[in-house]
Amino acid sequence: MTAASKGDRVGPWTKYQAPPIPAGYRVVQQPAPADAFAAFPDAPAPSPAPATGPWTRYAPAGAGGNVFDQFDAPAAGKPAGNVFHQFDAPPGSSSGAPALPPGFKIVEYEGQRVEFPDDFSDDEIANALGTLSAQLSTTPAAQPQISTAKDVAESAASGLPRGLAETIMFPVTLSRMVEGAGNYLYNKAENGVRYAIGAEPLSEEELVRRAQPMNGVNSMLYDAQDKVRDKMDDVLHTPQTTPGRFAGAIAEFAAPGGLPGKAARTVPTALSKLARYGEDALGNVVAPAVTSEAAGEMADGTPYEGMMRFLGALVGNAGTAGVRAQNAPEAVIRRATDGMTDADWQAAQTLQNNGTGIRLSGPEAVAQARNGASRLPDILRVVEGSTAGGNVTAPFFARRPEQVDNAVSGVLDQIAPQNSNPYTLGPQAADAANAVIDQTRQGINAQTRSLYDAAQTQIIPDAQFAPIAADPRFTAAVQRLRNNPEIAPDYANLPDNSIGVIDAVTKDMAARGEALSNSANPLYGPELAARQRTGAVDARAIATTQSPEYAQALATQEQLRRTQLNPLEHGPVGRLASASDTATAADAVLPQNPLAGSASETADAVARLAGQDPEIAAALVRQNLSDRYSKAQTETQGGSRETAGAKFHQSVAGNDQRAEVLDAVLRALPGGAQTADQMGEMLDVLQGTMRRRPPGSPTEFNRQISDSLGDGSLLSALTRPDLIPRRLAGLVTNAGDAVRRVALGRNVRTLADLFVDPRSVDLIRDMANRRPGNAYGDAAARTAWEAGQTLSAPR
């Protein structure tokens, strides 16, 4: 800014702040003010001032009609001779000034016609004119020519401190804007009322009075701001060329618009940060600066220039906001996360912050939290399929097999350490299961022992015993009992028709009938088996009618066997008791395909086994799970084990029955509640890894995402062929394709960094919450912060 233009400093608040005219005289006529652009031959001539309005507050120093024109330097120097002779009007000349009131005279001084009272002495006139001469400015000398490159460099270097200073002084600038705009609107309203009632409009003196700061503090602040600007004008370089003015504008806008946004600050890698900073600078600094300067150049030399610069900055910021609101990663993320609740976000964050050591990507965590109801994994698949994004995500997922290995091993070690002799576990577990069954039988017999003891010596009368004694199978069974050296002594004192002997013989007959009914028995004979069982039933029926105690003992035995022994023999314990190897035994306690509703039965079997041998029970469960994970670790054709965790989850908890049985079995082990909780958390995380989409997905969906990501930059929007003349369409199409490829690569890298970040869920939520309205609000705020650079003075 030239020295001559310093008077027209800042908009509406300085319009009336003219230097005081020495008391006792006034200028009644003056020549046209010196043209500030005369030093630049190629500068356009100033346009005439428009009608009075809010725009006139921004009139540049070179425009006419300004109250400060009276202080412009004269076109010629002082005439020689007596200083007072110059005040004499030439003969026959006409002043062209307004008619003088009585008691005044006119004196010409350096091209000015000045009115004085008649009673002013020559000394008083000389002193007054000396004061006026001291206030007159001189026409600025033409600045020396400067190269465009040097001008650009010096303008950019000067623009940075100017922009920083204006940004710091923004509160003062805002106060002056509000105060000036308020004065203007209030004065317009009052003049409207005066016009309506036929009163005189506000006088210039009243307008000047109202334009003064409203309080002393503001006055001091405004004066300090003016002094800072004057000092910058004196010290810093003033642009001399159009490129220099653009460079200066960009540098000035760097202070309010150059601060990186949150999205740029949270990008994890240095290269990505740099790219994001560049994108922010293009939209927040370069775009508004260029549009502001272009608008100012179009209105150069007119009273509209300051306002045009302000509006240009607003257009640039709004355009950037419009592009950002509709495109690129933010828009894609917003659409993919639409409908998520606070509970969904909290669940996703908990999954990502899990304590298993398995790191989930943001899309996996969100999808798992919503039970698969998310499109983020589809976007992740597109990012993984690109070269730029795949280079970021591939190392992340390559570390997953090791993470899963460590997590699974940690939980299994909580169950039991790995047994060094796994092949012996099955037989050992079978022995323990048989012991459980035997103990159950013994428990049943113990409950009926008193009844048997009371009935054992009771004798059946011969008449009732005769049908029993006539059965050859009963007679043969009695002989086997009497001839058995181990059993016979217990019954030596009891006759054949005693309840004790009849009970022992019928048990033998029932067991013999059961053995003969087995087709694997070499002595298999269904008919003989049936006769054995029938004979035993008939003998017991006669005995129970003669002995109430014996009848009660048999009924109790039958009820206890039905409710206690039979479930064991035919359930998991019985299958475990008959197992001959570890694999069969392990499947008995933790079946691959459990029956619906079998969780409690299986848990009871494990608890009974643990009660018999806790180490064998835990080791057998651990072996079962270890074998399943080993199978899940089998490499794919590509040599990858990234899906091992997903396969393991499918094997042990792939449906509700498997999950229920596993949880019940773990809780049945000693101290298993904590292990079950850890297993549940790990399986939830492993299920999250299953949300990752495999390659080869719907082509149309890929294209839509790629198009959105490719169009997500300001340059992409500016290179659309439909916005370019037809003759340049081909060139611009190729350039636009290149720009979109660059934008796509940058955006997929941005999403890749976002998805694998340890705080991915929080970052995705923050990005999803950046609604389009937020972008326009930011644009308006940036434009306000840039007001000092646009409204303070033309460049």
Summary of the structure (lengths in Angstrom):
residues: 795
radius of gyration: 50.9
end to end distance: 6.2
largest distance: 179.0
contacts: 2501
relative contact order: 0.11
helix: 68%
strand: 2%
